Amino acid sequence: MRKLAMVAAAAAFALAGCGERPQVVQYKQGTYQGKPDQPPYAVAPYDGNKQKWESDIRSRSQNQNEYKRTS
């Protein structure tokens, strides 16, 4: 009984790998097939206001500057 269970388990493990399909990507030369990129300031809360986005990035980097925070 134990030998039959071991054979059944081995057969189950051997057959488990047979169901995998090949994962092949077909590339088209010269075309980008991913999602379209947007500039970071094009989404909310900036809605295309590049100057506000740049000033927020500048102030964020100044807040992370330890020298500025301790002086």
URURRA-V913182 format. One record per backbone hydrogen bond with DSSP energy under -0.5 kcal/mol. CO is the residue of the C=O (numbers start at 1). NH is the residue of the N-H. E is the energy in kcal/mol with one decimal. If there is no record, write none. Layout:
<<CO,NH,E> <CO,NH,E>>
//
This chain:
<<1,5,-1.8> <2,6,-1.9> <3,7,-2.2> <4,8,-2.3> <5,9,-2.2> <6,10,-2.3> <7,11,-2.3> <8,12,-2.2> <9,13,-2.3> <10,14,-2.2> <11,15,-2.2> <12,16,-1.1> <13,17,-0.6> <15,18,-1.0> <16,19,-0.6> <17,20,-0.8> <22,24,-0.8> <25,27,-0.7> <27,29,-0.6> <28,31,-1.7> <31,33,-0.6> <39,42,-2.0> <40,43,-0.6> <41,48,-2.8> <43,46,-1.5> <43,47,-1.3> <46,49,-1.5> <48,50,-1.3> <49,53,-1.7> <50,54,-2.6> <51,55,-2.3> <52,56,-2.3> <53,57,-2.2> <54,58,-2.3> <55,59,-2.4> <56,60,-2.2> <57,61,-2.3> <58,62,-1.8> <59,63,-2.0> <60,64,-1.1> <62,65,-0.9> <64,66,-0.8> <65,69,-1.9> <66,70,-1.8> <67,71,-1.1>>
//
